[in-house]
Amino acid sequence: MAHEKLETLMTAMEREAEAFDNCIEAQRKFAQALESRDWPGLTRAMEALEERSREISRVEADRITAESFMRLDLGLEREGILEIAMAISEPERTRLTDLHRRLRISAMRVRLENGSLGDYAAASRSLLGTVLEELFPEKKGNIYGKSGRVVHPGHDAILVNTAL
């Protein structure tokens, strides 16, 4: 029975690592669409990223469930894969720790890719803001309506579009 639960846990860990790897590919397509200013492609890439995020959530829940069943089966109170690894024998221990390492590396790669996307977007936003400010200094501080004309604010609430 413990062997089946261990296999279920390892399979869940493999699926989660693959989901992270798939997310990295989706992030790269998003970055390519953003850099090339392919707005329809960017929309598709965002939808793909959302699907990858949902997939990661699903497989993470499966891994957490499999891990808790394995921990219960072994009678372990503390959480963590390393606690489970210390309670099982070789060669399963090595395979489990290798999968754990792969999972952590995949998650770290996703975080790094997110960081670089954020840096690129921030740099682009800053550059665009600086260029627009240089080209149109008189427009700084004005509020524009839907028609593109300057609107003088009253005492009503103002909705600011910060997309750029």
Backbone torsions as a table, in degrees:
resi	resn	phi	psi	omega
1	MET	NA	-42.3	180.0
2	ALA	-65.5	-34.3	179.6
3	HIS	-64.3	-40.7	178.8
4	GLU	-64.9	-40.6	179.4
5	LYS	-67.9	-36.4	177.3
6	LEU	-65.2	-42.7	177.6
7	GLU	-63.8	-38.7	177.3
8	THR	-62.8	-42.8	178.5
9	LEU	-63.1	-45.8	-179.1
10	MET	-65.4	-39.1	177.3
11	THR	-63.6	-42.0	178.7
12	ALA	-63.6	-38.7	178.7
13	MET	-66.9	-40.0	177.3
14	GLU	-62.8	-43.5	-179.8
15	ARG	-64.0	-38.0	179.6
16	GLU	-68.2	-41.9	177.6
17	ALA	-62.3	-40.8	177.2
18	GLU	-64.4	-37.7	178.3
19	ALA	-63.8	-40.1	176.3
20	PHE	-64.5	-41.8	178.7
21	ASP	-63.0	-40.0	176.5
22	ASN	-63.9	-35.8	178.5
23	CYS	-65.3	-37.6	178.5
24	ILE	-62.2	-42.2	177.5
25	GLU	-62.3	-41.8	178.7
26	ALA	-65.1	-37.4	177.8
27	GLN	-64.5	-38.7	179.5
28	ARG	-66.8	-39.4	176.3
29	LYS	-64.5	-38.1	176.7
30	PHE	-61.5	-45.8	-179.8
31	ALA	-62.6	-41.2	178.9
32	GLN	-63.2	-43.3	179.5
33	ALA	-65.5	-38.0	179.2
34	LEU	-66.9	-44.7	-179.3
35	GLU	-65.8	-37.3	-178.8
36	SER	-88.1	0.1	-179.6
37	ARG	55.8	40.3	176.7
38	ASP	-89.6	88.4	-171.7
39	TRP	-64.7	-42.3	175.1
40	PRO	-63.6	-38.8	177.2
41	GLY	-65.3	-35.1	178.3
42	LEU	-65.5	-39.5	177.6
43	THR	-63.2	-44.7	178.0
44	ARG	-63.2	-39.9	179.5
45	ALA	-65.2	-37.5	177.9
46	MET	-65.6	-40.8	177.4
47	GLU	-63.6	-40.6	178.1
48	ALA	-64.4	-39.8	178.0
49	LEU	-64.2	-40.0	177.9
50	GLU	-63.5	-41.0	177.6
51	GLU	-64.5	-41.1	177.9
52	ARG	-63.6	-37.4	177.9
53	SER	-65.0	-42.0	176.9
54	ARG	-63.9	-39.5	178.5
55	GLU	-63.2	-42.8	178.6
56	ILE	-61.6	-42.3	178.6
57	SER	-61.3	-41.8	-179.8
58	ARG	-64.5	-49.1	-176.4
59	VAL	-71.9	-28.9	175.8
60	GLU	-66.0	-41.0	177.7
61	ALA	-63.2	-39.6	177.4
62	ASP	-63.1	-42.2	180.0
63	ARG	-65.3	-43.0	-179.7
64	ILE	-62.6	-41.6	178.0
65	THR	-64.0	-47.1	179.8
66	ALA	-62.8	-38.1	179.2
67	GLU	-65.8	-42.0	-179.7
68	SER	-68.0	-37.5	176.2
69	PHE	-64.2	-40.9	179.2
70	MET	-65.1	-41.4	179.0
71	ARG	-64.2	-41.8	177.4
72	LEU	-63.7	-42.2	-178.8
73	ASP	-63.4	-35.6	-179.6
74	LEU	-86.9	-8.5	-179.3
75	GLY	74.7	30.3	-179.5
76	LEU	-93.5	137.5	179.2
77	GLU	-96.4	-34.2	-178.5
78	ARG	-80.8	146.5	179.9
79	GLU	-85.2	158.9	174.1
80	GLY	124.0	143.7	179.8
81	ILE	-66.1	-36.0	-177.5
82	LEU	-65.4	-31.8	175.6
83	GLU	-65.1	-41.4	178.0
84	ILE	-65.9	-42.3	-178.9
85	ALA	-59.9	-38.3	-179.1
86	MET	-71.2	-18.2	-178.1
87	ALA	-93.2	-6.9	-179.6
88	ILE	-113.4	165.2	-176.5
89	SER	-97.7	170.4	176.2
90	GLU	-71.0	154.1	-3.2
91	PRO	-84.6	-2.6	-179.6
92	GLU	-62.3	-35.7	-179.7
93	ARG	-59.0	-48.0	-179.4
94	THR	-63.2	-42.8	-179.7
95	ARG	-63.6	-41.8	179.9
96	LEU	-65.6	-44.2	179.8
97	THR	-68.2	-34.8	175.4
98	ASP	-63.9	-42.9	177.8
99	LEU	-64.5	-39.5	178.1
100	HIS	-62.1	-42.9	177.8
101	ARG	-63.4	-45.3	179.2
102	ARG	-60.8	-41.2	179.8
103	LEU	-63.9	-43.8	179.1
104	ARG	-65.0	-40.5	179.1
105	ILE	-65.8	-42.2	178.5
106	SER	-62.3	-42.3	178.6
107	ALA	-64.6	-38.9	179.2
108	MET	-66.2	-39.0	178.6
109	ARG	-63.1	-38.6	177.7
110	VAL	-63.2	-43.8	178.7
111	ARG	-61.9	-42.2	179.4
112	LEU	-64.6	-42.0	178.8
113	GLU	-63.6	-40.5	176.1
114	ASN	-61.3	-42.0	179.4
115	GLY	-61.7	-43.3	-179.8
116	SER	-68.8	-34.8	175.6
117	LEU	-64.4	-42.1	178.4
118	GLY	-63.3	-41.8	178.2
119	ASP	-63.2	-42.6	179.8
120	TYR	-63.8	-44.8	-179.7
121	ALA	-63.8	-41.3	179.5
122	ALA	-65.0	-42.3	179.3
123	ALA	-64.9	-41.8	178.9
124	SER	-64.3	-43.0	179.8
125	ARG	-63.0	-43.3	-180.0
126	SER	-64.1	-44.8	179.7
127	LEU	-63.0	-45.8	179.9
128	LEU	-62.7	-42.6	178.3
129	GLY	-61.9	-42.2	179.6
130	THR	-64.9	-44.5	179.7
131	VAL	-62.7	-46.8	-179.3
132	LEU	-63.9	-37.4	178.8
133	GLU	-66.3	-37.9	178.0
134	GLU	-69.2	-41.2	-177.5
135	LEU	-73.2	-37.4	-175.5
136	PHE	-130.2	67.8	-177.0
137	PRO	-64.3	-28.1	-178.3
138	GLU	-71.7	-15.2	-177.0
139	LYS	-88.9	-10.9	-178.4
140	LYS	-65.0	132.4	176.6
141	GLY	88.7	-5.1	179.1
142	ASN	-86.8	155.2	175.9
143	ILE	-112.2	132.8	-175.9
144	TYR	-115.0	142.6	177.4
145	GLY	-86.6	-174.4	-179.0
146	LYS	-63.7	-27.0	-179.7
147	SER	-77.8	-12.0	-179.0
148	GLY	93.7	4.5	-179.9
149	ARG	-99.0	155.5	-179.5
150	VAL	-64.7	133.6	177.6
151	VAL	-116.0	132.9	178.1
152	HIS	-89.2	121.5	-175.5
153	PRO	-69.5	140.0	173.7
154	GLY	-101.7	-142.2	179.7
155	HIS	-101.4	9.8	179.1
156	ASP	-79.8	163.8	176.7
157	ALA	-67.7	146.6	-178.2
158	ILE	-115.7	132.9	174.7
159	LEU	-103.3	121.4	-177.0
160	VAL	-105.5	127.6	176.8
161	ASN	-90.9	110.8	-177.8
162	THR	-102.5	21.9	-176.7
163	ALA	-61.2	-34.0	179.5
164	LEU	-84.2	NA	NA
